[in-house]
Amino acid sequence: MKEPFTVKFWGVRGSHPVPGGQTVRYGGNTACVEVRLGERILILDAGTGIIPLGRELARRAAQAGQPPAVTLLLSHLHHDHIQGFPFFVPAYLPGARLQVFGPGTSPDGLARVLEANQSQPTFPVALAEMPADKEIRSLGAVGTLVLEERGARLAAAGEAVPPEAALVRIHRSHAHPGGVHIYRVEWGERSLVYATDTEGYVGGDRQLVEFARGGDLLIHDAQYAQAHYRGQMLGMPSTQGYGHSTPEMACEVAAAAGVGTLVLFHHEPSYADAAIAALEDHARARFPQTLAAFEGLELPVGGQVGRAARLDGAAGLREAAQL
């Protein structure tokens, strides 16, 4: 039996958190996705969704009787992708091991940004005061991380990586202001691609299509409805050039890359649950194997998730999360 390779969504919104009665179904926390590869934990982004995830990881570690060991990958350093990190409980646990990787203009560029994010007078606890054992490292535009039992390391140029190793491949995209890292997580014959904060091109983003080709699961930015993106939504400006996609753009990449399942992600904070559900239905007409991410959604990578794309309504989505 294959070891579990799953994803769980803890934060699915873009830009800023949106608590309230209109966001109950899909959730109001900003970007955070947990990836489980056997016993290894990989976290994608540190929006406010990382706060409840951190509490859960601390609970699991206490039950296991050992400190948590976590690898966190940041797609980019805009506030909605790092705003939960100062409240991440494992970072406050002595003996915990925390690796943080993400883009940076220099080897210590990522660490400097995180330090500034937790500096006086805007936050009372400095990064250095968090007692976990922290390794913070900037990643270049390309490369491969090797996920090992106790963490991740950057593969050396030309290194022969064992075929059974779990890997994270890096693709630097410029389809978002300031750029963004897109990650492809591979383990055996299974793979997922995390492509948040990216804007489509006419004819599709060909580099992203090639990077995602044949992936089992594609998590793709789909923040704006087409009318919103074009400036045709009453009271809303055009968002062309903001660095975010429409469901149509996400479906175009999914179809061209031949992925198994598409998950729409980074939902617009001003959209109520009903609006996201309508976008999901619209996307399914173009790419049937589509789901809109919601908090608590858990999916196997390379498993039988196809039926989830044909289920309708909140009850169906809850059922899909248990497949």
N, C-alpha and C positions, 0 to 999 in steps of 0.2 A: 504494500500500500504506500502511495506517495505521501510524504509529509505535507502537512497543511501549508498552503500558500494562499493567503487571504488578504483582502483589504477591508478596512472599516472606516467609515466617514464620521469624523467628529466635528468638523466645521466645513460648511459648503458655500457660504456667502462670500461675496466680494466687497471690497472697499471699507465697510465698517459693520460692526455687529448690529443686528436688528431684533431685539426682544419684542414680544407682544403677541397678541392674539391672532394676528394675520400671518405669523410665520411659524405656527406650531407644527404643521405637517412636514415642512422641509428643514426647519431649524433656522436659527439666527446667528450662529457663531461663524467667524471667518475661518479661512482655509486651514484644515489640518486633516491628514489622512494617515491612518496606522496601517502598516504592512507587516504581516507576520509570515516569516519564512521558517517553518519549524519552530524552534525556540528563540529565534532571533527577532528583534523588534526594530523596524525601520519606520521613522516618522517623516512624512513629507509636509513641510511648512509648519509654522508656529503661530498661526492666527489664534483667536480666542478659543477655538476648539481644542487646543492643546491643554487648556486648563483642566477640563474634566478628564481628559486622557491621562494627564499627569497624576491625578488622584487615583485613577484606576491602576496605573502602573505601580504606584506606591503600595496599593492594596495587594496586588499580585505578588510583589516582592516580599511583603511582610508574611504572606501565606507561605511562600517558598522558603522563607528564612534566609534570604540573601539579598544584598542590595541590587537595585536595578542597573542594567547595562543597556543603554539606548544610543542609537545612531539617528541623528536628525539632519535631514537635507533641506536646505532652504532654496526655493526656486529663485528668489530675488529678495531685495531688502526693503521693499515698500512696507509701510507701516502695518497694513492688514495681514502681512505674512510673518511678522515678528512680534506683534503686540501682545501675544499670550505668553511669550517666553519668560518674562520676569515673574510670572505666576506659576511656572512649571515646577510642581512639587519635587520631582526627583533631583532637580538642581540644588535643592536645599538639604538633601540627605547625605550625611558623611558616609563615604565609602561607595556611593553611587558613581558609576562611570558614564560620562556623557560626552559623546562626540558630536560636533556640529560642523557640517560642511556646507559651503555655499559660495556664491560668486564674490569676488573681491579683486580690487585693482592691484593688490600686492599680497604677499604671503600672510601678512597680519591685517589686511584690510577688513576682512569679515569681523575679526575680533574687535577692531576699533569701532565699527558701526554698532556692535552689540554693547560695547562699553558706553558709547555715547547715549544709547537708548536707555541706559540705567544710571545716568549721572545726575547729580544734584543740579538744579533744584527740582527736576521733573520726576525723579524716582528715588526713594530713600535707600535702596539696597544696591550697592555696586556689584557689577559682574564678578569681581574678584572676591566679594564677600559671600558668594554662593558656595557652600562647602563641598559640593560634588567635585570629583576629579574630572576636570574639563579639558578636552582637546578641541581647539577651534582652528579650522584650517580653510583657507580660500582654495577654490577650485578654478582651474582654467576653463577655456572654451570647449575643450574636448578632453577625453580621458575615461578611465574605467576604475571604479571602486570595486574591490574584492571584499565581500562580506564574510567574515570569519566568525568563529564561535563567540569571541569576546569583543567584536567590533569590526570596523572597516579600515581598509588601508588602500592607498592609491597604488594601482598596479604600475610597475616599472615599464618603461618603453620596451616593447618587444618581448615582454614576459609571457611565457607559455602558461596560461591559466588552466587548471584542471577542468574538464568538461562538467564535472558535478558541482563546481563552485557556483555560489550565488553572486551575481554581478550587478552593478549599476553603471550603465553607460550614460555619458553626458553629451548633450547637444545644446550649444549656446545659440539662442534665437534672438534676433533683433526686431521681432514683431511686437515689441512692447517698449514703452519709453524706458531707456536705460538698459534694456536687454533683460533676458530671463533665461535661466537654466531649465531645460526640459530633461527629464530623467526616464530611462528605460530600465526596469528591474527585470532581470532574467534569472531563472533557476531551472536547470534542466531544459525541458522543451517548453516551459511556460514563461510568459512575459506580460508585463503591464507597462504602459506608457503614461506618464504624468505630464500633461501639457496645459498647465494653467497660464493665465495672463498672456495669451497670444492672440493676435488678430489675423484673420484670414486674408489671403490675396486673391486676386482674380485668377480663376483656374486652380485654386488651392495652393497651400504652402508646400511646394514640392520637396523641400528639404525635410520638413516634418513628416510628410507622407513616407519618404524613404526610411526615416528613423523609426517610424511606427509600424512599418510593413510587417504584416503577419502577426501582430501582437494579439494576445488573447483579450486584453482589456485596455481600452483607451479612455483615460480621464481627460476631457478636453473642456477648456473655457467655453462658455456659452452664455455670457452675461446679458447680452442685449437682444431683445426682439428686433426683427428686421426693420420694422417701422421706426423704432427708437434709434437704431443705428443710423438710419437715413435722415433723421430729423423730421419724421412724419408723424410722430406721436405728440398729441396735444400737450403743450406745456413743457416738453422735453427738448433739449438741444440735440443736434446730431452728435453722435459719439465716434464718428469715423476718425481714426488716428489715436484713439484713447488706448489702444493696445488690447482690446477685448473682442471676442468673436460673437457671432450669432449662432443659434442652433444649426442653421443652414451651413455655415462654414464648418462647424464641427462634423456634421454628417458628410460633407464633401471629403474631408480628410479620412474619416472612418471608411467610407466606401472605396476611395482610391487606394488606401493602405491595406484593405482586406482584413480589418481587425474583426475579432469575434463579437465583442460587445462594446458599445459606446456609452459612457457615463457623462452626462452634461453637468458642468461644475462651475463654481464661482458665480452664483446667481446674483443678479442685480438686487441691491438691498431695498430699493423702492418697490419691488414686485411682491405682492402678496402671494400666498400659496396657490390661489386659483390661477394666477397668471403663469406661474411656473408649470403647473399641471397642463395648461393649454399649450405652452411651448414644448413640453414633453410629447404631447399627443401629435403636435405638428411635426416634430422631429421623427417620430416613429413612422409617419407616412413616407419619409424619405429614406430612413435607415431603420428597419423594424427592430433590430436588436439594440434599442436605446432605452436608457433609464435616466431620469433626473436624480442626481445625488440628493440624499436627505440624511440628516444626522441619525446615526444608528444603522444605516444600511451596511450590511456586511456581505461580501461576495467572494466566492472562490475564484482564483485566477486559473483559467484553463479548465474550470469545472462546467457543469451543466447550468449555465445561467440564461440560456436562450429563452426559456419559458417566461422568465421575468419580464421580457420585453413585450409580451403579449397580454400581461395582466393589467387591468384597469383599476383606477381608484386607489384610495389610501389602503384599503384592505389588501388589495393585490400587491402593493408595494411592500407591505409588511410581510406578506407571504414570500415575496421574492427574496427578502433579506435573509430568510432562513433556508434557502435552497443550498 
